[in-house]
Structure formats: structure tokens, C-alpha cells
Amino acid sequence: MRLDTLTLLNYKNIAEARLTFAPGVNCLIGNNGMGKTNVLDAVYYLSFCRSSTGVPDTAVIRHGEPFMMLQGHYTRREAEEDITMSLQRGKRKVARRGGKEYQRLSQHIGLLPVVMISPLDWDLIRGAGEERRKLMNQIIAQGDAEYLDALIRYGKAVEQRNSMIRREMLDPLLYETVEQVMCSTARTLHAARSRWIQAFTPIFLRYYQAVAGEQEQVQLRYESVLNESTPEQVLAANRGRDMAIGYTTRGVHRDDIELLLNGHSMRRTGSQGQCKTYTIAMRLAQFDFIKASNPATPILLLDDIFDKLDATRVERIVDIVAGEQFGQIFITDTNRTHLDSIVARLQGNHQMFAVDSGKVQAL
């Protein structure tokens, strides 16, 4: 799959741009804060109907403007795809495929697979469990519509149960109806996550050692209350506690991934370079995993990935991304040396862009 053209209108600091991309590597050069990341974020938004930064939708509309619009023209499985995302202040976002509006945004997820590596991935190491759950959900949902449906239904059921607890409702039949949905969807989520961690870990290990060398041993461990108990047992054991605290305290919505380096917590022992290598390896493994389960090859977005890495690790990452397994790649950097090094190793077309104060110019 490739993105052929991208049109941006009032997206973050970019007033207007129409960009034509190469099917291989597309490099965006510029100083920090000029808008390089915003171009990549627009590509991400067209795939996931939201910003990669997690900001509210209204924050992506350029200051002082009433609306934003993104339009991407893709080639996917030898067929053309036109995707449009538009948003007006005070109104809901609208996503269209081939001019036809989606009834639900979730119908779009997985059509245009994208993997993004960015400085925000630091939160995968240092952040709360929510960040690592997002990773699991994002990867699995792009190739498994049943999982995405179960995730949405489970979330709504938890919200219903929490509302009932806060309102101090006591009718057991009402709780039973909501908890049946929670239990059935929780089983689906737990089973899919368990399968995923087993398949994902060896791919992650391969990428990590390709960058860091074999002297560093890494491991991913799936932590879930359902590893030891059924959903029904979890709800029953914590019902009194939930009522006292005011929300559902345990369940698959609290799942996490323990990240280990040489048997120790990565959060506590990893250096900046090791943490950066860890997150890059996780994202590259994400690429392989999605590619294997999706009919379209993902687009790879690399945002400022060489910072905090020594020369040896940079060299090894350049070797990896220059490999044939990747399709279209977008890379941002303030240092053209890194980009020239990647381009020099690649076969096929590439394109360079300069980004300055929200203006994007092909070089």
C-alpha cells in the first residue's frame, strides 16, 4: 500500500499543502517545531481517525480557523482509494471513503495500516499501563475486526457498570445483564492478547538484538487478572470493593505488559539509548505483525528516531529500514546526514521535502 498524494487544509500549523509522494522513502527535513511531525500525524489521522499525539480533535484545527480537512489518495492492493477526514469546530468529525460517509468510524480502522515510531513512544516505557494497553489494542485491532468490536462493547459495559455503581443501584438483574457482556467480551480480549504476546515476542526480540546486539536479553510478559481467574470470579471477588470505591477496579481494562531487560524492569534499569532501542524494536515488530495479518503492507512513519542513540545503533537501524520488507516510508529529521545515508542504501524512488513554519516544499 502507498499514499500517492496528501492534501492538508488548516491542519495544525499547516494552512494548506498538496504533496505528491514517492512509493519508496519520503524524507522531511527542517528544524524542530516547523511542522515535519504534523505531516506524519496527518497520515496517521487518515488511518486512525485521530491524532497520534492523543490531543482532542479540536486541537488539530489550525488556530483561528473554523475547520480542517485531510484528503489522501492511496493505491491499495492495486486499486485506488480516496479517503477524506473533515472536522468543524463544535461538530463531529466526518470520514469518507470514495466520497461515501462511514456510519461508524470503527469501520475504517484496519483499511490503511500505519505504524508510527516517534518520541512519544517513550511513554511505552515510562508511562502507565494504559499506554501499553493502547499498543496491544492498536496492533490487534488493525487485523482483527472481532477484537475491535469486543473492545468497544467491553468499554461501554464497564462505563455502564460504573454509572450504576455511582448511582448506587442495587438491582442484581441489571448488574447481571451488564456483567454478562463484560465477561463474554473480556474472554475474547484476553484470548487474543495471549495469542498476540506469544507471536509478537520473538519478532520483537529479533529486532532488538539486530539493533543492540545479542548481549542484551529482552522479554515481554503479559499481565492480566484473567491469567489466574475467570471474569465471573474477578467481578464477584471485587464487587464489595467496587461499590465502596465507586468504579470497576479490576478486569482486562487494567491489563499491562511487563517490559524486561536482562531479567529486570526496563523502566528502572534501562538507559535512554536502551529505552529508545526497546520502543523502536517494538514498533518494527508491530510492522511485521500487522503486515502478516493485513492484506495491505503498512506505511512506516519514522519521526526523529535517531535522537539519543549512539552511532552504532543508528547505523544498524539504517540497515534495517533499508531492507526490502518495508514498503513506503516517511522519515523526519533535523540532520540530513541520516536521511542521505538511508536514501543511498535504498533502491527505487525517493523524495525530499523541506518544512519551514508550516510550509512544505519538495526539494
PyMOL commands that set and color helices and strands:
alter all, ss='L'
color gray80, all
select helices_A, chain A and resi 36-48+57-60+105-107+119-126+129-143+145-166+172-212+225-227+231-245+252-254+266-269+272-293+311-321+336-345
alter helices_A, ss='H'
color red, helices_A
select strands_A, chain A and resi 2-11+14-20+25-29+67-76+79-88+94-97+100-101+114-117+218-223+256-261+264-265+299-303+329-333+350-356+359-362
alter strands_A, ss='S'
color yellow, strands_A
deselect
rebuild
show_as cartoon
